[in-house]
Amino acid sequence: MSKRVTVFVRSCLAIAMVFISGALVSQTYAGDPRIIFELTDEPGAWFRNAAGPVAGFASLAVATPGTEVRFTGKSNTVHTRTSLIFPTGAINMPFDTAPRKGSDEVVLHTPGLYVFTCKIHPYMFGAVIVDNPGTPGLDLGESITLVNGITVPTSSDLATRLLRTFFIATHPANWEDYSSSTPWHITYPSVDVRITGGAVANLDAVLSARYGNDLPKEALFNPMTAAVGEVWVDTQFEKTGGKSKPGTATAVTIEKDSNNVVVSKVTRKVALPQINMNNPHNMWTDRNQNLIYQTQWFDSKLTVFNRTTGALLNNISVGESPSHVMTRVDTDQLHVALNGSPNNDSVVELAPMANGVQRRINVGRGAPHAHWMSHDGKKMVTPNAFSSDSTQYNFASDSIDAILPAGALPIATGMTPDSKKTYVASLLNSTITVIDTQAKVVIKTINLLENYNPITGAVSGPVGALPIQTPVAPNGKSMVTANTLTATITVVDPVTDLVVAMLPCDPGCHGVQYGAKLGGGYYAYVSSKFSNSLIVVDADPNNDGNPSDAAIVGRILLTSAPGTVSDDAVTGNRGMGGQGLLTIPVVYNGWVQNLPDTWKNLLTPAQRNPIQ
């Protein structure tokens, strides 16, 4: 690239960004020599550079060695400031803080790429490139080290794949919009970067060559067989006009029309502007399937609204960053994981109908995320994000049965329908820990990267990087996992605990939940943070109990349509941010037996008693 100097001045803030020999130099914010990241609740700009966007990216900064980076709290909840990626051997690395709303600082000395995240909300990213002005290109470093200890060259597939994820996650214009007929175009900074061995390459050219660009979107289509009831999706990043915080809960039906043709419809969007509902993340329902219990992950509230009308019923303070909620099958009490609490008593128990917090439960660890409850109401398992382990809690004795090791940043759990096995998905090392719940021992670790070469990117079998939700089918015949980095869906046979299939997903592949298929069997619904489609998976299309032939049987647009009922006007990020899922009726073993007859009568005998 020829030498160019372009200066942008933005009002009185005196912000300048200079392109010199293909490198970006980020200068001052109101005369402050530091880089200041404001941690926000805003989709994409979770780590917002106070000096303004660099190359169009709100969460990117460029600095010289010795620059201080300051993190300030502009969010409704707590966050950690954690170094996810840093130059190998960098001074002051790794960097990590306790969850808080205040400010923290770190000085970056070593040239190279630094990516910061929040361990509570691990898709929040802010990146700093510390550049040595005496070398050509923008310094990414010889190699990078991840927070889990893995070190790879900056020229490796893993390094560039992580960079690609950063540029997608932090730039809403790069999200895959299925409401548009144009190909999926991803914008990268067209700058020269210095990588392994001192080689200089154009960042845009490398990422586009490795992963493609202007990619055709998968077709939207409906399943051949209808579903029972509704699917609710937390479209967490969708913006509406009546509030400053993002997020809606979106209801979808898949049913036959008057011509006996299966059609899907977005029937309702619930934004709850009267409480400024903030980043709704995960849902569950009461025994009668009348209420929606909704967590606000970037806040401190559990919200309750009427499923059929969308009317607000309650908004309860429970604690920082409530992530997931489930009920006990025997009492219908609610249990909410407080993902932002570092304390041992980080699960709260609420009375049926969510009338108020009854107690805080000591699970021996803090910061649990997606817990799971047993089919008989006697046990709860939590993935403990900060301590790389999982707690098994016994309600009969009100005590901890075991705390067992898992991988780096455990984020989600699942249980077989007889509760004899627990699965713990760990985000940062892409493993699923298999636990014998009765013997209280780890019996296997499923390595989802076993068939992946992080240097070359070669794939020799099913692969899943950065796994998140991983429920087991109500009949115990399959387990579907959403993998966010690779945008893949992996399918495990719970009998053998082998990965038997891999399906394509969307960017930010995140949530999974099983629901009843009309006439028998189950669909697994898969949501993605950085797209607005809902994927429908049939994990056993031949009904032979073998999930190796799992297939995508539908893809549904999550935007409003004619006839969609909404309590607020959608203004941006339409249908985006798919995370938590809830199927109505809940058909997991233990819950399905307690359904009202009006719902039970829609199910087959096998669905009403999935493991009998």
C-alpha positions in Angstrom: 0.0 0.0 0.0 1.4 3.5 -0.9 2.0 5.9 1.9 -1.0 7.9 2.9 -1.9 10.1 5.7 -5.5 10.8 6.5 -6.6 12.7 9.6 -10.1 12.6 10.9 -11.1 15.2 13.5 -14.2 14.5 15.5 -15.7 17.5 17.2 -13.9 18.7 20.3 -12.4 15.3 21.2 -9.4 15.7 18.9 -9.5 12.1 17.8 -7.1 11.2 15.0 -6.4 8.0 13.2 -3.4 7.9 10.8 -2.7 5.4 8.1 1.0 5.2 7.6 2.5 2.5 5.3 -0.7 0.4 5.8 -0.6 0.6 9.6 -3.2 2.2 11.8 -2.1 4.5 14.7 -4.7 5.4 17.2 -4.0 8.7 19.0 -5.6 10.6 21.9 -9.0 10.9 23.5 -9.5 14.4 24.8 -5.7 14.7 25.3 -5.6 11.5 27.4 -2.6 9.3 26.4 -4.3 6.2 27.7 -6.6 3.8 25.8 -9.9 3.8 27.5 -12.4 1.0 27.0 -15.9 1.6 28.3 -17.6 -1.7 29.2 -21.2 -1.4 28.0 -24.4 -3.3 27.5 -24.4 -2.3 23.8 -24.3 -5.2 21.2 -21.0 -5.2 19.5 -19.5 -2.3 21.4 -19.1 -4.2 24.7 -15.6 -2.9 25.0 -16.0 0.6 23.4 -13.0 2.6 22.6 -13.7 6.0 24.1 -11.6 7.6 21.4 -13.9 6.4 18.7 -13.8 3.5 16.2 -10.6 2.4 14.6 -11.0 1.4 11.0 -14.7 1.3 11.7 -14.4 -1.1 14.7 -15.7 0.3 18.0 -13.7 -2.1 20.1 -10.3 -1.9 18.5 -7.4 0.3 19.5 -3.8 0.7 18.3 -1.0 1.8 20.7 2.7 2.1 21.1 4.7 0.1 23.7 4.2 1.4 27.3 0.6 2.6 26.7 -1.8 2.2 29.6 -5.2 0.6 29.0 -8.0 1.6 31.3 -11.3 -0.2 31.6 -14.3 1.7 33.0 -17.7 0.5 33.9 -20.6 1.8 31.7 -22.8 -1.4 32.2 -25.7 -2.3 34.5 -23.8 -5.3 35.8 -20.4 -6.5 36.8 -17.7 -7.7 34.4 -14.2 -9.1 34.6 -11.3 -7.6 32.5 -9.5 -10.7 31.4 -6.7 -11.2 28.8 -8.0 -13.8 26.4 -5.1 -13.5 23.9 -1.7 -11.8 24.3 1.8 -11.9 22.7 3.7 -14.9 24.1 5.8 -13.8 27.0 4.2 -10.3 27.2 4.9 -8.2 30.3 1.9 -7.9 32.7 0.2 -10.9 31.1 -2.0 -12.7 31.7 -4.3 -10.1 33.2 -7.5 -10.8 35.1 -9.7 -9.0 37.6 -12.6 -9.9 39.9 -16.1 -9.1 38.7 -16.8 -5.4 39.2 -18.3 -2.2 37.9 -15.4 0.1 38.6 -12.1 0.8 36.8 -9.0 -1.2 36.2 -5.7 -0.5 34.4 -2.9 -2.4 32.8 0.2 -1.2 30.9 1.0 -3.0 27.6 4.7 -3.1 26.8 5.3 -6.0 24.4 4.4 -5.4 20.7 1.6 -7.7 19.4 -2.1 -8.5 19.6 -4.0 -8.3 22.9 -7.7 -9.3 23.1 -9.6 -8.8 26.3 -12.9 -10.4 27.3 -15.2 -10.8 30.3 -15.3 -14.3 31.8 -19.0 -13.8 32.6 -20.0 -12.7 29.2 -17.2 -14.3 27.1 -18.3 -12.9 23.7 -17.4 -9.3 24.9 -14.2 -8.4 23.1 -11.8 -5.5 23.1 -8.5 -5.6 21.1 -5.3 -3.6 21.3 -2.5 -3.9 18.8 0.7 -2.6 20.3 2.8 -1.6 17.4 6.5 -1.0 17.1 6.7 2.0 14.8 10.2 0.9 13.7 8.9 -2.3 11.9 6.8 -2.5 8.7 3.2 -3.4 9.1 1.1 -3.5 12.3 2.7 -5.9 14.8 0.6 -9.0 15.7 3.6 -10.7 17.3 5.6 -13.8 16.5 3.0 -16.0 18.4 0.0 -15.5 20.7 -0.9 -17.3 23.9 -4.4 -17.9 24.9 -5.7 -17.7 28.5 -5.9 -21.5 28.7 -2.1 -21.7 28.0 -2.2 -22.7 24.3 0.5 -21.0 22.2 0.3 -20.8 18.4 2.0 -18.7 15.7 0.1 -15.6 14.5 0.2 -17.2 11.0 -1.8 -20.2 12.3 -5.4 -21.0 11.4 -6.4 -20.8 15.1 -4.9 -17.3 15.4 -6.6 -16.0 12.2 -9.9 -17.7 13.0 -10.0 -16.0 16.4 -9.3 -12.6 14.6 -12.1 -13.3 12.2 -14.4 -14.0 15.2 -13.4 -10.7 16.8 -14.2 -8.7 13.6 -17.6 -10.5 13.3 -18.6 -10.3 16.9 -17.8 -6.6 17.5 -19.3 -5.2 14.3 -23.0 -5.7 13.8 -22.7 -4.8 10.1 -20.8 -8.1 9.9 -23.5 -10.3 11.3 -25.3 -12.7 8.9 -28.6 -11.2 8.0 -31.0 -13.7 6.5 -33.6 -11.1 5.8 -31.3 -9.8 3.1 -30.9 -11.5 -0.3 -27.3 -10.3 -0.7 -24.4 -12.5 0.0 -22.8 -12.4 3.5 -20.0 -9.8 3.3 -17.6 -9.5 6.2 -15.6 -6.2 6.4 -12.0 -6.5 7.7 -9.5 -3.7 8.1 -7.4 -3.6 4.9 -4.1 -3.0 6.7 -0.7 -4.7 6.5 0.2 -6.8 9.6 3.5 -8.3 10.7 3.1 -11.9 11.7 5.3 -15.0 12.4 8.8 -14.8 11.0 8.5 -11.1 10.3 6.3 -11.7 7.3 4.0 -8.8 6.3 0.5 -9.6 4.9 -2.7 -7.7 4.2 -5.1 -8.7 7.0 -8.2 -8.4 4.8 -6.7 -10.5 2.0 -5.5 -13.3 4.4 -8.9 -13.6 6.2 -10.9 -13.4 3.0 -8.7 -16.0 1.3 -8.8 -18.4 4.3 -12.5 -18.2 5.1 -14.1 -16.8 2.0 -16.2 -13.7 1.7 -19.4 -12.6 0.0 -20.6 -16.0 1.1 -24.0 -17.3 -0.1 -26.5 -17.8 2.7 -28.2 -21.1 3.4 -31.8 -21.2 2.3 -34.7 -20.5 4.7 -37.1 -23.4 4.7 -39.6 -25.1 7.0 -39.5 -28.7 8.3 -41.6 -31.3 6.6 -43.1 -32.2 9.9 -44.8 -29.7 12.3 -43.7 -29.2 15.8 -45.8 -29.2 19.0 -46.4 -25.9 20.7 -43.9 -22.9 20.6 -40.2 -22.2 20.5 -39.1 -19.1 22.4 -35.7 -17.6 21.5 -33.9 -14.8 23.3 -33.0 -12.5 20.5 -30.7 -10.7 22.9 -29.3 -8.0 20.6 -32.5 -6.9 18.9 -33.2 -3.2 19.5 -36.6 -1.5 20.0 -37.7 2.1 20.1 -39.1 2.3 23.6 -35.9 1.4 25.6 -32.2 2.0 25.7 -31.2 -1.6 26.4 -31.3 -4.4 23.8 -33.2 -7.6 23.7 -36.5 -9.3 23.0 -38.0 -12.7 23.6 -39.3 -14.1 20.3 -42.0 -16.8 19.9 -42.1 -19.1 16.9 -44.6 -21.7 15.8 -44.1 -24.5 13.3 -47.5 -25.9 12.4 -49.8 -26.9 9.5 -51.8 -24.2 7.8 -55.3 -24.7 6.4 -53.8 -26.3 3.3 -52.0 -28.9 5.5 -48.7 -27.3 4.6 -46.1 -26.8 7.4 -45.4 -23.2 7.9 -43.3 -21.3 10.5 -44.3 -17.9 12.0 -42.8 -15.4 14.4 -46.0 -14.8 16.5 -44.8 -12.5 19.3 -41.9 -10.3 20.4 -41.7 -9.3 24.1 -39.4 -6.3 24.8 -40.9 -5.1 28.0 -40.0 -1.4 27.5 -41.6 -0.4 30.8 -38.7 -2.1 32.7 -36.0 -1.4 30.0 -35.4 -5.2 29.8 -31.7 -5.6 29.4 -30.1 -8.4 27.4 -32.6 -11.2 28.0 -30.5 -14.4 28.0 -32.3 -17.6 29.1 -35.9 -18.7 29.9 -37.9 -21.4 31.6 -41.6 -21.9 32.4 -43.8 -23.0 35.2 -45.5 -26.4 35.5 -48.6 -25.2 33.7 -46.6 -23.6 30.8 -48.3 -20.2 31.5 -45.4 -18.1 32.6 -42.0 -17.2 31.1 -39.2 -16.8 33.6 -36.6 -14.5 31.9 -33.1 -13.7 33.1 -31.5 -10.3 32.3 -27.9 -11.2 31.9 -26.4 -7.7 31.9 -28.5 -6.7 34.9 -29.6 -8.1 38.2 -33.2 -9.1 37.5 -35.4 -12.1 36.9 -38.4 -11.1 35.0 -41.8 -12.9 34.8 -44.3 -12.3 32.0 -47.4 -14.0 30.7 -46.7 -16.4 27.9 -49.9 -15.8 26.0 -50.3 -12.1 26.4 -46.7 -10.9 27.0 -47.9 -8.9 30.0 -45.3 -8.1 32.7 -46.0 -9.8 35.9 -42.9 -9.4 38.1 -39.3 -8.1 38.0 -37.3 -9.5 40.9 -33.8 -8.5 42.0 -31.8 -11.7 42.4 -28.2 -10.7 42.0 -25.5 -9.8 39.4 -25.7 -11.3 35.9 -28.4 -13.9 36.3 -27.7 -16.3 33.4 -29.9 -19.4 33.5 -33.1 -20.4 35.2 -34.8 -23.8 35.6 -37.5 -25.3 37.8 -37.5 -28.3 40.1 -39.9 -31.0 38.9 -41.1 -31.9 42.4 -41.7 -28.4 43.8 -41.9 -26.1 40.8 -39.4 -23.8 42.6 -37.1 -21.8 40.4 -33.3 -21.9 40.6 -31.3 -19.0 39.1 -27.6 -19.0 38.5 -25.8 -15.7 39.3 -23.1 -15.7 36.8 -21.6 -12.4 38.1 -21.3 -13.5 41.7 -17.9 -14.9 42.8 -19.4 -16.1 46.1 -20.2 -19.7 47.0 -24.0 -18.9 47.4 -24.4 -18.0 43.8 -27.6 -19.9 43.0 -30.8 -18.4 44.3 -34.0 -20.3 45.0 -37.4 -18.7 44.4 -40.9 -19.8 45.3 -43.2 -21.3 42.6 -44.6 -18.5 40.4 -41.5 -16.5 41.3 -43.1 -14.7 44.1 -39.8 -13.9 45.8 -36.3 -15.2 46.7 -36.5 -17.8 49.4 -32.8 -18.6 49.9 -29.3 -18.5 48.4 -27.8 -22.0 47.9 -24.1 -22.7 48.7 -22.7 -24.6 45.7 -19.1 -24.3 46.9 -18.1 -22.1 44.0 -19.0 -18.8 42.4 -20.0 -17.7 38.9 -22.1 -20.7 37.7 -23.6 -20.3 34.2 -26.0 -22.9 32.6 -27.0 -25.3 35.3 -29.2 -28.4 34.9 -31.7 -30.0 37.2 -32.3 -33.8 37.6 -35.5 -35.5 36.4 -36.6 -36.3 40.0 -35.8 -32.8 41.5 -33.1 -34.2 43.8 -30.0 -32.9 42.2 -28.6 -29.8 40.5 -25.3 -29.5 38.5 -23.6 -26.2 37.9 -20.7 -25.3 35.6 -18.4 -23.0 37.6 -16.9 -20.6 35.2 -14.1 -19.2 37.4 -12.9 -22.4 39.0 -12.8 -24.9 36.1 -15.1 -27.4 37.8 -18.7 -28.5 38.3 -20.8 -28.8 41.5 -23.3 -31.6 42.1 -25.8 -30.3 44.7 -28.2 -32.6 46.6 -31.5 -31.1 47.5 -32.5 -34.1 49.7 -29.7 -33.4 52.1 -29.2 -29.7 51.2 -25.5 -30.3 50.7 -22.8 -30.6 48.1 -22.3 -34.2 46.9 -19.2 -33.4 44.8 -17.2 -30.8 43.1 -15.4 -32.3 40.1 -12.9 -31.0 37.6 -13.9 -29.8 34.2 -12.1 -27.8 31.5 -11.3 -24.1 31.1 -14.3 -21.9 31.7 -17.1 -24.4 32.1 -20.2 -22.8 30.7 -23.1 -25.3 30.3 -24.3 -28.6 31.5 -26.7 -31.4 30.5 -28.0 -34.6 32.0 -29.2 -37.9 30.6 -32.9 -38.3 31.2 -32.3 -40.8 34.1 -29.8 -38.3 35.6 -27.1 -41.0 35.7 -24.6 -39.0 33.6 -23.8 -35.3 33.6 -22.1 -33.4 30.7 -20.1 -30.2 31.3 -19.1 -28.1 28.2 -16.0 -26.0 28.8 -15.7 -23.0 26.5 -12.0 -22.2 26.4 -10.5 -25.7 25.8 -13.4 -27.1 23.7 -14.1 -30.1 25.8 -17.1 -31.9 27.3 -16.5 -33.6 30.6 -18.6 -36.7 31.2 -19.4 -37.4 34.8 -21.0 -40.5 36.4 -23.5 -38.7 38.6 -24.1 -41.6 40.9 -20.4 -42.6 41.4 -19.4 -38.9 41.4 -16.4 -39.4 39.2 -15.2 -38.1 35.8 -15.4 -41.0 33.4 -14.4 -39.3 30.1 -13.4 -36.1 28.5 -14.7 -35.5 24.9 -12.1 -33.4 23.0 -14.1 -31.5 20.3 -10.8 -30.4 18.7 -9.4 -33.9 18.3 -9.9 -33.7 14.5 -8.6 -30.2 14.1 -5.1 -29.0 13.3 -4.7 -25.5 14.9 -1.7 -24.6 12.7 -3.0 -25.6 9.3 -6.7 -25.6 9.9 -7.1 -29.1 8.5 -10.2 -31.0 9.7 -10.3 -34.8 9.6 -13.7 -35.4 11.3 -16.3 -33.6 13.5 -15.0 -30.5 15.1 -16.4 -28.0 17.6 -14.5 -25.1 19.0 -15.8 -23.0 21.9 -18.8 -25.2 22.9 -21.7 -23.7 24.7 -25.2 -25.3 25.3 -25.2 -29.1 25.2 -28.5 -30.7 26.3 -29.3 -34.4 26.0 -32.5 -35.4 24.1 -35.5 -36.3 26.4 -35.2 -39.9 25.3 -31.4 -40.0 25.9 -30.6 -40.9 22.2 -28.6 -37.8 21.3 -26.8 -34.8 22.6 -26.5 -31.6 20.5 -23.8 -29.0 21.2 -23.6 -25.5 19.7 -19.9 -24.5 19.0 -19.4 -20.8 18.6 -15.9 -20.4 17.1 -16.2 -23.1 14.4 -19.9 -22.3 13.7 -20.7 -26.0 13.9 -23.2 -28.3 15.6 -21.7 -31.5 17.0 -23.8 -34.5 17.8 -22.8 -37.0 20.5 -24.2 -40.5 21.0 -24.8 -40.6 24.9 -24.6 -44.4 24.8 -21.0 -44.4 23.6 -20.1 -40.7 24.3 -18.6 -40.5 20.8 -19.0 -37.5 18.5 -20.9 -39.0 15.6 -21.9 -36.1 13.4 -21.2 -32.4 12.6 -23.5 -30.0 11.0 -23.0 -26.4 9.8 -24.2 -23.5 12.0 -24.2 -19.7 11.9 -21.7 -17.3 13.4 -21.8 -17.2 17.1 -23.6 -20.6 17.3 -24.9 -20.6 20.9 -28.1 -22.1 22.2 -29.7 -25.6 22.0 -33.0 -26.9 23.3 -35.1 -30.0 22.4 -38.8 -29.8 21.7 -41.5 -32.3 20.6 -42.1 -33.1 17.0 -45.7 -33.7 16.0 -46.4 -37.4 15.9 -43.3 -38.5 17.7 -39.6 -37.8 18.1 -37.9 -34.5 18.8 -36.4 -31.5 17.2 -33.3 -29.7 18.5 -33.5 -26.0 18.0 -30.2 -24.1 17.6 -29.7 -20.3 18.0 -26.8 -18.1 17.0 -25.7 -14.8 18.4 -24.5 -13.2 15.2 -27.3 -14.2 12.8 -31.1 -14.0 12.8 -32.0 -17.6 11.8 -33.2 -20.4 14.0 -31.8 -23.9 12.9 -34.0 -26.9 13.3 -32.1 -30.2 13.7 -33.6 -33.7 13.6 -31.0 -35.8 15.5 -32.7 -39.0 14.6 -34.6 -38.6 11.3 -34.9 -42.4 10.7 -36.1 -43.0 14.3 -33.6 -45.8 14.7 -32.0 -44.5 17.8 -28.7 -43.7 16.0 -27.9 -40.0 15.9 -25.1 -40.3 13.3 -27.6 -39.4 10.5 -28.6 -36.1 12.2 -29.7 -33.5 9.7 -30.8 -29.9 9.5 -34.4 -30.0 8.6 -35.4 -26.3 8.8 -34.1 -22.8 9.0 -36.4 -20.0 10.2 -36.0 -16.3 10.1 -36.4 -14.6 13.5 -37.5 -11.1 12.4 -41.0 -9.7 12.8 -43.5 -10.5 10.1 -47.0 -9.4 9.3 -49.1 -10.6 12.2 -46.3 -10.6 14.7 -47.6 -9.1 18.0 -45.1 -6.9 19.8 -45.1 -4.5 22.7 -42.4 -2.3 21.2 -41.3 -1.4 17.7 -38.1 -3.1 16.5 -35.6 -0.6 15.3 -32.3 -2.4 14.8 -30.4 -5.7 14.8 -33.5 -7.4 13.6 -33.9 -10.9 15.0 -30.2 -10.9 16.1 -28.5 -12.2 19.2 -30.1 -15.7 19.4 -29.1 -17.2 22.8 -31.3 -18.9 25.3 -34.1 -21.2 24.0 -37.3 -22.5 25.6 -39.7 -25.0 24.1 -43.4 -25.0 25.1 -44.3 -27.6 26.3 -41.1 -28.6 28.2 -40.8 -32.3 27.3 -37.7 -33.4 29.3 -38.1 -36.4 31.5 -39.5 -35.3 34.9 -41.1 -32.2 33.5 -43.2 -33.8 30.8 -45.1 -36.0 33.3 -46.3 -32.8 35.1 -47.8 -31.1 32.1 -51.5 -30.2 32.1 -53.6 -32.6 30.0 -54.1 -29.9 27.3 -50.4 -30.2 26.5 -50.0 -33.9 27.2 -52.8 -34.8 24.8 -50.7 -33.3 22.0 -47.8 -35.8 22.7 -47.4 -39.4 21.8 -47.2 -42.0 24.6 -43.4 -42.3 24.0 -43.1 -38.5 24.4 -45.2 -38.5 27.6 -42.8 -41.1 29.1 -39.6 -40.7 27.2 -37.5 -43.4 29.0 -40.2 -45.9 30.1 
